[in-house]
Amino acid sequence: MRLDETAKGVFTIAVTPFLPDGALDLDSVDRMVDFYVEKGATGLTILGIMGEAGKLSAEESLAVIRRVVARTDLPVIVGVSSPGFAAMGALAAAAMDAGAAGVMVAPPASLKSDDQIVGYYHTTAETLGDAPFVLQDFPLVTNVYVPPKVILKVVEDCPTCVMLKHEDWPGLDKISTLRAASDAGARRISILCGNGGQFLLEEMLRGADGAMTGFAFPEMMADVVAAVTAGDETRARDIFDAYLPLVRYESQPGLGLAIRKYTLARRGAIAHATLRKPGAPLNAKGIAEVETLIARQDARLAALG
């Protein structure tokens, strides 16, 4: 299965499970994949920023890729961003050989101009060969702003660019601009959105095809996407509103992954909430706050029926 421009739904950004001593927990990889599938994922994205990819060795990265791909028939996207093209190309080739559907590449912070960004993705496409790739647009982390005209140029020049992982903030007008361009004849690619799901409802109404983020209740994203697709905006808003306080809490910079892993462990998706060092678990006060938010969330969902 190869990723293409028609991808839609929820490609959950997966965490990387670790044992308490920091070693990879491959048994939890299986549990996690099953959990995401059960909760409505239509694809998975692994080795992203929130997947602690930078803390893994090349051998560990490949072990995670092989384990995930072997566990599911869903399309799997692998993050292969790297300061150098040699490492990017090697990991991408290994991922595709293992059965991945495509790869994801974020621009490095060294890019300062529109021409540099376009040139970088030209070289990316050449490095990846026929592997489909996702352009990850996350300026809050990469410090690289990619304007719509640059995205459109990359899409025009690079046929293997089939998806935008949209994570600009504020970025709703960017989605509208890109969709207006495709309506006017530009090649239409899939747009899946991140930022923890904070703006998913508005992003869907602006023309996004779904979500690519790791909120610990992926069923929220699946249900919102399904409701918007069915034309039931009121239902979509009711679902989104029920989860929004926890979405907001999980989106704290520097703390979000600890919250997410705590919640996933609490839900049985992974055995341990361990972050590989450097990284600290959620403390007692944070745990109490999450528990309060989940209890209130459950009550709101029960009221919805």
C-alpha positions as CSV (number, residue, x, y, z in Angstrom):
1,M,0.0,0.0,0.0
2,R,1.5,3.3,-1.1
3,L,0.4,6.7,0.3
4,D,-1.3,9.0,-2.2
5,E,-3.2,12.2,-2.5
6,T,-6.5,10.7,-1.5
7,A,-5.5,9.8,2.0
8,K,-8.0,11.0,4.6
9,G,-9.3,10.2,8.1
10,V,-7.0,9.9,11.2
11,F,-3.4,9.0,10.9
12,T,-2.5,8.8,14.6
13,I,0.9,10.0,15.6
14,A,2.2,7.1,17.6
15,V,4.3,7.3,20.7
16,T,7.3,5.0,21.1
17,P,6.8,2.8,24.2
18,F,9.7,2.2,26.6
19,L,10.2,-0.1,29.6
20,P,11.0,1.6,32.9
21,D,14.7,1.3,32.3
22,G,14.4,3.1,29.0
23,A,14.7,0.1,26.7
24,L,12.3,-0.3,23.8
25,D,9.1,-2.0,24.8
26,L,8.2,-3.9,21.6
27,D,5.3,-5.8,23.2
28,S,3.7,-2.5,24.0
29,V,4.2,-1.5,20.3
30,D,1.7,-4.3,19.5
31,R,-0.7,-3.2,22.1
32,M,-0.5,0.4,21.0
33,V,-1.1,-0.5,17.3
34,D,-4.2,-2.6,18.2
35,F,-5.5,0.3,20.4
36,Y,-5.1,2.9,17.7
37,V,-6.9,0.6,15.2
38,E,-9.7,-0.1,17.6
39,K,-10.2,3.6,18.2
40,G,-10.7,4.4,14.6
41,A,-7.3,5.2,13.1
42,T,-7.2,5.0,9.3
43,G,-3.3,5.1,9.3
44,L,-0.4,5.5,11.6
45,T,2.6,7.8,11.7
46,I,5.7,6.7,13.6
47,L,9.0,8.2,14.5
48,G,7.7,11.7,14.6
49,I,8.7,14.5,16.9
50,M,6.4,13.2,19.6
51,G,7.6,9.7,18.9
52,E,11.0,10.5,20.5
53,A,12.6,9.6,17.2
54,G,15.7,11.6,18.0
55,K,16.4,9.4,21.0
56,L,16.5,6.2,19.0
57,S,19.4,4.5,17.4
58,A,19.2,3.5,13.7
59,E,18.7,-0.1,14.7
60,E,15.9,0.8,17.2
61,S,14.2,2.9,14.6
62,L,14.2,0.0,12.2
63,A,12.9,-2.4,14.9
64,V,10.0,-0.1,15.6
65,I,9.2,0.3,11.9
66,R,9.2,-3.5,11.3
67,R,7.1,-4.2,14.4
68,V,4.4,-1.6,13.5
69,V,4.2,-2.6,9.8
70,A,3.9,-6.3,10.8
71,R,1.1,-5.6,13.2
72,T,-1.4,-3.8,10.9
73,D,-2.7,-3.5,7.4
74,L,-3.2,0.2,7.8
75,P,-0.9,2.5,5.9
76,V,2.2,3.5,8.0
77,I,4.1,6.8,7.5
78,V,7.6,7.0,8.9
79,G,9.3,10.2,10.0
80,V,12.7,10.3,8.3
81,S,13.7,14.0,8.9
82,S,17.4,14.3,9.3
83,P,20.1,17.0,9.0
84,G,21.7,15.1,6.2
85,F,20.3,13.5,3.1
86,A,22.3,10.3,3.4
87,A,20.7,9.4,6.7
88,M,17.3,10.4,5.4
89,G,17.7,8.3,2.3
90,A,18.9,5.3,4.2
91,L,16.1,5.3,6.8
92,A,13.5,6.0,4.1
93,A,14.7,3.1,1.9
94,A,14.7,0.8,4.9
95,A,11.2,1.9,5.9
96,M,9.8,1.4,2.4
97,D,11.5,-2.0,2.1
98,A,9.8,-3.0,5.4
99,G,6.4,-2.1,4.0
100,A,5.8,1.5,5.0
101,A,3.3,3.4,2.8
102,G,5.4,6.6,2.8
103,V,7.7,8.9,4.7
104,M,7.5,12.4,6.3
105,V,10.1,15.1,6.1
106,A,10.2,18.4,8.0
107,P,12.4,21.3,6.8
108,P,15.6,21.9,8.8
109,A,16.0,25.2,10.7
110,S,18.8,26.3,8.4
111,L,16.4,27.1,5.6
112,K,15.9,30.9,5.5
113,S,14.3,31.7,2.2
114,D,11.5,30.4,-0.1
115,D,14.0,29.4,-2.7
116,Q,16.0,27.4,-0.2
117,I,12.9,25.6,1.0
118,V,11.9,24.7,-2.6
119,G,15.4,23.6,-3.3
120,Y,15.5,21.5,-0.2
121,Y,12.4,19.6,-1.2
122,H,13.7,19.1,-4.7
123,T,16.7,17.3,-3.2
124,T,14.4,15.5,-0.8
125,A,12.3,14.1,-3.7
126,E,15.5,13.1,-5.5
127,T,16.9,11.4,-2.4
128,L,13.7,9.5,-1.7
129,G,13.2,8.3,-5.3
130,D,9.7,6.9,-5.9
131,A,8.8,6.9,-2.2
132,P,5.7,9.1,-1.5
133,F,6.4,11.8,1.0
134,V,4.6,14.1,3.4
135,L,5.7,17.7,3.8
136,Q,5.6,18.4,7.5
137,D,4.8,22.1,8.1
138,F,5.4,22.8,11.8
139,P,7.0,26.2,12.1
140,L,6.5,26.4,15.9
141,V,9.1,23.7,16.2
142,T,11.2,23.9,13.0
143,N,11.3,27.7,13.0
144,V,10.8,27.5,9.2
145,Y,7.7,29.2,7.8
146,V,6.5,27.6,4.6
147,P,4.0,30.0,2.8
148,P,1.2,28.5,0.6
149,K,3.0,29.6,-2.6
150,V,6.0,27.5,-1.6
151,I,3.9,24.5,-0.8
152,L,2.2,24.8,-4.1
153,K,5.5,25.1,-5.9
154,V,6.8,21.9,-4.1
155,V,3.6,20.1,-5.0
156,E,3.9,21.2,-8.7
157,D,7.5,20.3,-9.0
158,C,7.6,17.1,-6.9
159,P,4.9,14.5,-7.9
160,T,5.9,12.3,-5.0
161,C,4.8,14.9,-2.5
162,V,1.3,13.6,-1.8
163,M,0.4,15.1,1.6
164,L,0.8,18.2,3.8
165,K,1.1,17.6,7.5
166,H,-0.4,21.0,8.4
167,E,0.7,22.3,11.8
168,D,1.0,26.0,11.3
169,W,-0.6,28.2,14.0
170,P,-2.4,30.3,13.2
171,G,-2.9,28.4,10.0
172,L,-6.5,28.1,9.1
173,D,-6.2,30.6,6.2
174,K,-3.3,28.5,4.8
175,I,-5.7,25.6,4.4
176,S,-8.3,27.9,2.7
177,T,-5.6,29.2,0.3
178,L,-4.4,25.8,-0.6
179,R,-7.8,24.5,-1.2
180,A,-8.8,27.5,-3.3
181,A,-5.6,26.9,-5.4
182,S,-6.6,23.2,-6.0
183,D,-10.1,24.3,-6.9
184,A,-8.5,26.6,-9.5
185,G,-6.5,23.7,-11.0
186,A,-3.5,23.1,-8.9
187,R,-2.8,19.5,-8.0
188,R,-4.8,18.6,-4.9
189,I,-2.9,16.7,-2.2
190,S,-4.1,15.4,1.1
191,I,-4.1,17.8,4.1
192,L,-4.0,16.2,7.5
193,C,-3.6,18.5,10.6
194,G,-1.8,18.3,13.9
195,N,-1.3,20.6,16.9
196,G,-2.8,18.0,19.2
197,G,-6.2,18.4,17.6
198,Q,-6.7,21.9,19.0
199,F,-8.2,23.3,15.8
200,L,-9.5,20.1,14.2
201,L,-13.1,21.2,13.8
202,E,-12.2,24.4,12.1
203,E,-9.5,22.7,10.0
204,M,-12.0,20.2,8.7
205,L,-14.5,23.0,7.9
206,R,-11.7,24.8,6.0
207,G,-11.1,21.7,3.8
208,A,-8.7,19.5,5.6
209,D,-9.0,15.7,5.0
210,G,-8.5,14.7,8.6
211,A,-6.0,14.6,11.4
212,M,-2.4,13.5,11.9
213,T,-1.7,14.0,15.6
214,G,-1.4,12.0,18.8
215,F,-4.0,13.1,21.2
216,A,-4.5,10.2,23.7
217,F,-8.2,9.9,22.8
218,P,-7.9,9.2,19.0
219,E,-11.6,8.3,18.9
220,M,-12.3,12.0,19.3
221,M,-10.6,12.8,16.1
222,A,-12.2,9.8,14.3
223,D,-15.7,10.9,15.4
224,V,-15.2,14.6,14.6
225,V,-13.9,13.8,11.1
226,A,-16.8,11.3,10.5
227,A,-19.4,13.8,11.7
228,V,-18.0,16.7,9.5
229,T,-17.7,14.4,6.5
230,A,-21.4,13.3,7.1
231,G,-22.4,17.0,7.2
232,D,-23.4,17.0,10.8
233,E,-21.5,20.0,12.1
234,T,-23.6,20.2,15.3
235,R,-22.6,16.7,16.3
236,A,-19.0,17.4,15.4
237,R,-19.0,20.4,17.6
238,D,-20.6,18.6,20.5
239,I,-18.0,15.8,20.4
240,F,-15.1,18.3,20.0
241,D,-16.3,20.4,22.9
242,A,-16.5,17.4,25.2
243,Y,-12.8,16.7,24.7
244,L,-11.4,20.2,24.4
245,P,-10.3,20.8,28.0
246,L,-8.0,17.7,27.9
247,V,-6.8,18.6,24.3
248,R,-5.8,22.0,25.7
249,Y,-4.0,20.5,28.7
250,E,-2.2,17.9,26.7
251,S,-0.9,20.6,24.3
252,Q,1.4,22.2,26.9
253,P,4.9,22.7,25.4
254,G,7.5,20.5,27.0
255,L,4.9,18.6,29.0
256,G,2.5,17.3,26.4
257,L,4.3,14.0,25.8
258,A,4.4,13.1,29.5
259,I,0.6,13.8,29.7
260,R,0.0,11.8,26.5
261,K,2.0,8.8,27.7
262,Y,0.4,8.8,31.1
263,T,-3.1,8.8,29.6
264,L,-2.2,6.1,27.1
265,A,-0.8,3.9,29.9
266,R,-3.9,4.6,32.0
267,R,-6.0,3.4,29.0
268,G,-4.0,0.2,28.6
269,A,-2.5,1.2,25.2
270,I,1.1,0.9,26.5
271,A,2.4,-0.8,29.6
272,H,4.5,2.1,30.9
273,A,4.4,5.9,30.7
274,T,8.2,6.1,30.4
275,L,9.9,8.8,28.5
276,R,13.4,8.1,27.4
277,K,15.9,10.6,28.9
278,P,16.0,13.5,28.7
279,G,12.4,13.5,29.6
280,A,10.5,13.3,32.9
281,P,7.2,11.6,33.8
282,L,4.1,13.5,34.9
283,N,4.3,14.4,38.6
284,A,1.5,13.9,41.2
285,K,-0.1,17.3,40.7
286,G,-0.2,16.8,36.9
287,I,-1.7,13.3,37.3
288,A,-4.4,14.7,39.6
289,E,-5.3,17.4,37.0
290,V,-5.5,14.9,34.2
291,E,-7.7,12.6,36.2
292,T,-10.1,15.5,36.9
293,L,-10.2,16.4,33.3
294,I,-10.9,12.8,32.2
295,A,-13.7,12.4,34.8
296,R,-15.4,15.6,33.6
297,Q,-14.8,14.5,30.0
298,D,-16.5,11.2,30.7
299,A,-19.5,13.0,32.2
300,R,-19.9,15.2,29.1
301,L,-19.7,12.3,26.8
302,A,-22.3,10.4,28.8
303,A,-24.6,13.3,28.5
304,L,-24.2,13.4,24.7
305,G,-25.3,9.7,24.5
